[in-house]
Amino acid sequence: MRIGRTLPPAAAPIYPRDILSGIRGHLNGYRELDRFETDLKNYFGVRYCFLLSSGKAALTLILEALKEIHPDRDEVLIPAFTCYSVPSAIVHAG
């Protein structure tokens, strides 16, 4: 059996408005992040919103917050088969 060259999946089309939004975000910098954060808070009806760079950073932040709330709990259970980011975030959070 011969497997030929394959292309990675690309399911999300990019429209001109998406490109313009990216350019606007690049030019306006933190003002766009603040606007996006405000939009998220309004949409979900919450007081606080934290924009992070990755899911691992978010999981680390959540675990650190839980450690502050419940310092007596120091065990995290995870499935045997998981991506590297999950145990890495647990170790990073202490």
Short mmCIF file of the C-alpha atoms (twelve columns), coordinates in Angstrom:
data_MODEL
# 
_entry.id   MODEL 
# 
loop_
_atom_site.group_PDB 
_atom_site.id 
_atom_site.type_symbol 
_atom_site.label_atom_id 
_atom_site.label_alt_id 
_atom_site.label_comp_id 
_atom_site.label_asym_id 
_atom_site.label_seq_id 
_atom_site.Cartn_x 
_atom_site.Cartn_y 
_atom_site.Cartn_z 
_atom_site.pdbx_PDB_model_num 
ATOM 1  C CA . MET A 1  0.000   0.000  0.000  1 
ATOM 2  C CA . ARG A 2  1.390   3.379  -0.978 1 
ATOM 3  C CA . ILE A 3  0.308   6.507  0.823  1 
ATOM 4  C CA . GLY A 4  0.693   9.586  -1.287 1 
ATOM 5  C CA . ARG A 5  1.268   13.130 -0.264 1 
ATOM 6  C CA . THR A 6  -1.483  14.522 1.927  1 
ATOM 7  C CA . LEU A 7  -2.471  18.049 2.799  1 
ATOM 8  C CA . PRO A 8  -3.379  19.138 6.305  1 
ATOM 9  C CA . PRO A 9  -7.072  19.831 6.844  1 
ATOM 10 C CA . ALA A 10 -8.191  23.396 6.401  1 
ATOM 11 C CA . ALA A 11 -11.858 23.620 7.262  1 
ATOM 12 C CA . ALA A 12 -12.277 27.283 8.161  1 
ATOM 13 C CA . PRO A 13 -12.600 29.690 5.261  1 
ATOM 14 C CA . ILE A 14 -11.027 33.133 5.688  1 
ATOM 15 C CA . TYR A 15 -13.133 36.048 4.535  1 
ATOM 16 C CA . PRO A 16 -11.926 39.600 3.769  1 
ATOM 17 C CA . ARG A 17 -13.653 40.910 6.923  1 
ATOM 18 C CA . ASP A 18 -11.576 38.445 8.963  1 
ATOM 19 C CA . ILE A 19 -8.362  39.740 7.419  1 
ATOM 20 C CA . LEU A 20 -9.434  43.349 8.050  1 
ATOM 21 C CA . SER A 21 -10.259 42.482 11.653 1 
ATOM 22 C CA . GLY A 22 -6.789  40.988 12.087 1 
ATOM 23 C CA . ILE A 23 -5.145  44.083 10.621 1 
ATOM 24 C CA . ARG A 24 -7.233  46.320 12.891 1 
ATOM 25 C CA . GLY A 25 -6.206  44.235 15.895 1 
ATOM 26 C CA . HIS A 26 -2.556  44.462 14.902 1 
ATOM 27 C CA . LEU A 27 -2.692  48.229 14.486 1 
ATOM 28 C CA . ASN A 28 -4.725  48.989 17.614 1 
ATOM 29 C CA . GLY A 29 -2.958  46.502 19.892 1 
ATOM 30 C CA . TYR A 30 -4.146  46.479 23.501 1 
ATOM 31 C CA . ARG A 31 -7.186  48.649 22.749 1 
ATOM 32 C CA . GLU A 32 -8.574  45.813 20.634 1 
ATOM 33 C CA . LEU A 33 -7.827  43.285 23.376 1 
ATOM 34 C CA . ASP A 34 -9.626  45.487 25.902 1 
ATOM 35 C CA . ARG A 35 -12.585 45.833 23.527 1 
ATOM 36 C CA . PHE A 36 -12.701 42.065 22.972 1 
ATOM 37 C CA . GLU A 37 -12.488 41.422 26.712 1 
ATOM 38 C CA . THR A 38 -15.352 43.858 27.342 1 
ATOM 39 C CA . ASP A 39 -17.438 42.220 24.623 1 
ATOM 40 C CA . LEU A 40 -16.859 38.791 26.189 1 
ATOM 41 C CA . LYS A 41 -17.814 40.038 29.661 1 
ATOM 42 C CA . ASN A 42 -21.002 41.607 28.317 1 
ATOM 43 C CA . TYR A 43 -21.914 38.553 26.255 1 
ATOM 44 C CA . PHE A 44 -21.510 36.106 29.146 1 
ATOM 45 C CA . GLY A 45 -22.739 38.532 31.814 1 
ATOM 46 C CA . VAL A 46 -19.699 38.142 34.045 1 
ATOM 47 C CA . ARG A 47 -17.624 40.626 36.007 1 
ATOM 48 C CA . TYR A 48 -14.164 39.276 35.188 1 
ATOM 49 C CA . CYS A 49 -12.522 37.920 32.046 1 
ATOM 50 C CA . PHE A 50 -8.882  36.939 31.537 1 
ATOM 51 C CA . LEU A 51 -7.412  36.547 28.067 1 
ATOM 52 C CA . LEU A 52 -4.547  34.051 28.012 1 
ATOM 53 C CA . SER A 53 -2.205  32.800 25.343 1 
ATOM 54 C CA . SER A 54 -3.088  29.099 25.487 1 
ATOM 55 C CA . GLY A 55 -5.180  26.395 27.068 1 
ATOM 56 C CA . LYS A 56 -2.191  25.290 29.131 1 
ATOM 57 C CA . ALA A 57 -1.842  28.807 30.560 1 
ATOM 58 C CA . ALA A 58 -5.568  28.846 31.349 1 
ATOM 59 C CA . LEU A 59 -5.416  25.453 33.068 1 
ATOM 60 C CA . THR A 60 -2.373  26.539 35.087 1 
ATOM 61 C CA . LEU A 61 -4.162  29.710 36.201 1 
ATOM 62 C CA . ILE A 62 -7.277  27.742 37.186 1 
ATOM 63 C CA . LEU A 63 -5.216  25.247 39.194 1 
ATOM 64 C CA . GLU A 64 -3.308  28.038 40.951 1 
ATOM 65 C CA . ALA A 65 -6.607  29.724 41.857 1 
ATOM 66 C CA . LEU A 66 -8.018  26.450 43.188 1 
ATOM 67 C CA . LYS A 67 -4.854  25.955 45.240 1 
ATOM 68 C CA . GLU A 68 -5.431  29.377 46.842 1 
ATOM 69 C CA . ILE A 69 -9.070  28.581 47.604 1 
ATOM 70 C CA . HIS A 70 -8.455  25.032 48.909 1 
ATOM 71 C CA . PRO A 71 -4.843  24.739 50.124 1 
ATOM 72 C CA . ASP A 72 -5.616  21.422 51.830 1 
ATOM 73 C CA . ARG A 73 -6.407  19.730 48.521 1 
ATOM 74 C CA . ASP A 74 -3.240  18.789 46.669 1 
ATOM 75 C CA . GLU A 75 -4.229  15.970 44.334 1 
ATOM 76 C CA . VAL A 76 -5.309  16.200 40.697 1 
ATOM 77 C CA . LEU A 77 -6.713  13.171 38.897 1 
ATOM 78 C CA . ILE A 78 -6.287  12.947 35.139 1 
ATOM 79 C CA . PRO A 79 -6.905  10.197 32.587 1 
ATOM 80 C CA . ALA A 80 -4.030  7.900  31.677 1 
ATOM 81 C CA . PHE A 81 -4.070  9.012  28.053 1 
ATOM 82 C CA . THR A 82 -4.022  12.781 27.703 1 
ATOM 83 C CA . CYS A 83 -2.013  15.439 25.912 1 
ATOM 84 C CA . TYR A 84 1.266   16.681 27.362 1 
ATOM 85 C CA . SER A 85 -0.183  20.074 28.297 1 
ATOM 86 C CA . VAL A 86 -2.439  18.704 31.047 1 
ATOM 87 C CA . PRO A 87 0.206   17.129 33.326 1 
ATOM 88 C CA . SER A 88 2.601   19.937 32.425 1 
ATOM 89 C CA . ALA A 89 0.111   22.546 33.658 1 
ATOM 90 C CA . ILE A 90 -0.430  20.555 36.860 1 
ATOM 91 C CA . VAL A 91 3.303   20.412 37.570 1 
ATOM 92 C CA . HIS A 92 3.728   24.084 36.675 1 
ATOM 93 C CA . ALA A 93 0.899   25.092 39.047 1 
ATOM 94 C CA . GLY A 94 2.510   23.163 41.883 1 
# 
